[in-house]
């Protein structure tokens, strides 16, 4: 199983870090986790496309995690996708997808009529709304969802991808919670969001009260190390950085106070191979 970080930022705009999205590949299967800004460009750079996806998994419906969903759909049609797109999402996903497709209906119909392609199957969307539990199971892979603490968002989840001898966990957006620790127990890789609260200060329209509100439904860097330790995670990959620009040295020092395992500062287009336990980023490769 291989996991590629496509986007590692948050709602804040960054030229280095695109919106939240990850690609999971196992055997001949390909899955997209969230559809943050720029994910179709990152998919292509990672050697994949919307045409190739077997399913899309949405952790929750915050804009930074779904903003490019329609771009995935329309680009997959241009990439000659000839089968429906399957989307797994929490309660509300079906209505969200229906309204999104309706918004672009006239433009889409004009393209279909003018371009005369052989198939419009890419626009047939199969939405599966889920609660916690098993979502997908094949002979060599199982995906299940677990609830996380992202209140006031009522339906927010993390995901576990398991293959024989390999366990990959995505935290989704969450504050510290027992359900995540339980789901991530003995994971080979825990991909976890991080709120670097030392890096945010009131400025412009951002107030101290607002910063506190945002950090209340994310995981502080001072808490994340103990979470990884409780979960006995084999490797911690940091993702969904708030803010996207920060000094990595004090962040790692903070995590080291409570977690002794490998810590990786996630970067867009960084790939982790769970079988060989190797990381590839640009021209660099290293093994844990």
N, C-alpha and C positions, 0 to 999 in steps of 0.2 A: 504494500500500500504506500502511495506517495501523496503528500499534502503540499500544495503550493499556496502561499499567501499571495493573493492578488492585490488586496488593498488593506492597509494597516492603520488607516486614520479614523477619524470621527467626523461629526458634522463640519468641523473647521476645515477650510480649504487649504490644501498643501500641494505643492508641485512635486514633492518627493513621495508623499504617501497618498494613495487614492482611497476611495471609500471602502468600507468593510466588505470583503468578499474573499472566499477561499475555494480552491479546487481540490477535490479528492479523487484520485485515480487508483483503481484496483482491478487487476486483470484487464478485462476489456470494458470496464465500467467507468463512467465519468460523472461526477456530481459537483454541483455548484452550491456553496453555502453562502447565502445572502448575495445581494445584487447592488452593492454600493457604487458610487459614481466612478465611471471609468472601467468597470469590470470587463466589458467586452474587449477593450483594448488590451487589458492585462491577460485575458483568456488567450487572445491571439499570440501575445508575447510568450505565454507559457506553453505554446504548442497545441492549443485546443481552440474550439469555437463553440458557439451556441448550438450548432448543428450536431455536435458530438454528445451533448449532455443526455444522460439517462434520466436525471431528475434535478430539480432545484429545491433546496431546503431553506426555508426562511425562519430565522430565530424569532423574529417579531416584526411588527409593522412600522417601526420608526423609519422616518424618511431616509436616513443615511444608510439603511440596510436594504431598501427596496427601490430607491430612486431610479435605478437603471434596469428595472425588470422589463419594461417595454422595449428598451434598447436591446436586451438579450433576445426577446421574441422577434422583433423586426429584423435584427441582424442575422438571426439564425435562418430566416427565410431567404435573405440575400445569399447566405452560405449554403443554400440548397438543402435545407432540412426537409425531409419528406415524411415526418411522423409528428404526432401531437407532442406538445411540451407538457411534462408532468411537473406539477408544483405542489410541494408539501408545505403547509403553513398553518399557523394557529388560527383560532376562531377569528373571523373577519376577513380572511384571505380571499375567499370566494367573491365576496362583494367588492373587495379592493381590485381584484383582477377584472371582474366584470365592468366596473366603472372605468378602469384604465383602458380596456379594450374599446369601450364605448366612446371615450374621449377621442381616440384616434381613428374611429371607424370610417369617417368620410375620407380622410387622407389615405387610409389603408385600402379602401375599396377603389379609390382612384388609381393607386399603384397597381393593384391586382388587374384591373381592367386594361391599363396601359401596357404593363410589362409582359403580360401573357405568359407567365411561367407555368410549368407543368403541374405544380402542386401548391396548394395553400394549406397543407396539413400542419405546417408550423404555427398557424394561427388557431389551431384547435387546442385549447388549453384544458387539461385535466387537473382540476384542483382537488387536493385531498386535505381537508382540515383535520387536524389531529389534536389529541390531548397527550399526556405523558404515556410512554410505552413504546412498543416495537412499531416501526413505521415501514420497514422494508427488510425482507429476508430473502437471500438467494443461497445457493449451495455453499458459497465461500465468503459471504459478507452479510452483516446485520447492522441496521441503523436504528437506534431508538432515541427518543426525546425525553428530556427530564425538565421539570419546571425550575426556573431560577427567580431570584428576587430583583425585579426591576420595576417595582411599584412607583408611580401609579399605573404603569402598563400591566393590565390584568393577565395577558397571555404572552409570556416570554419564556423561551426555552433554550437549552443547550442541547448538543447532539453528541452521541457516542457512535463511532464507526468501529466495528469489530470484525476482524478476520482471524483465522487461526494463528494464535501467537502474537497478534498485533491489536493494540487498542489505542484509538485516537479520540480525544475529547475536545469539543469546542465549548467554551463557557457561555458564549453569547454575551449579551449585556446583562450584568448582574452585580449586586452587592454580595458580600459574604453570605453563604447559605449552606445548610447541611445537605440539601439535595444535590448540590454540585459535588461536594466532597464525596458523598456516597457513590454518585455516578462515575466519578473520575478515579475511584480507588484502583490503585496499581496500574494506572494508564501508562503506556509507553511514552505518550506525548500528551501534555495538557496545553492547549492553545487558549490563553486567558487574556481577557481585557485588562487594562490597567489605567487607573486615574492617578496621575502624578500631581498630587495636590500642591506640592511645593512649587510647581511650575506655573501656577495660576494665581493672579492677583487682580483685585478690582482695577479696571481700567475702562475708560469710555463708558459704554452702556452696561458693562458687566459689573455687578455689585457683589459684595461679600455674601449677601443673602442668596443671590443667584448661584454663586459658586458652590455654596453649601447645598443648595437644592440639587444641583447636578451630581455632586459627589455622593449624595445620599443613595443614588441608585446605580452606582458603579463601585468597583473594588479599588480601594486606596492602595498605593504602592507599599504602604506600611503594613497592610494586612495580607497581601498576596503571598508572601513567602510562607507564612504559617498555613495557608490554605493548601499550597502545593505539598508541604510536609505532611499535613493530615491526610491528604489523598495518596501519599507515597508515590507521587508522580515520578516517572523515570527521567523526564525532561520537561522543563517549563519553557514554552515559547510565548513571548509577550506580543500582544496584538491589540488593535483598537486603542491606540495611544491617545490619551487626553491630557495635555495638548499634544499635537503631533510633532512639535519641535521641543527637544529637551536634551539635557546632558546625560548620557547613558551611565557614566561612572557612578554618580551618587545613587542612581536608580538601582544598579546592580548591588552596590554596597548595602542599600536598604534591604533588598531581598535576601542577601547573604546572612543577615542577622537571624533568619528563621528557616532558610532552605539551603541545603548543601549540595543539591543535585545540579546538573547542567542547566544553565540559564542562557537563553538565546533571545537577543533583541530582534524581533521580527522585522523584516524588510519586505517591501513589495517584490514579488517574484522570487522569493526565497523558497526552496523546496527541501522538504525533509522526507527521506526514504525510511519508513519504519522497519523494513526488513533488514537493511544493512546498517541502519542507524547512522546514516550519513546526511550531511547538509550540503546543499549546493546553492551558491549565490554569486551570480555573475561569473567571473573566472575562478572563483574560489570553491574548493570542496574540502570538507574535513569530516572526520569520523568521531563519534562520541565514545 
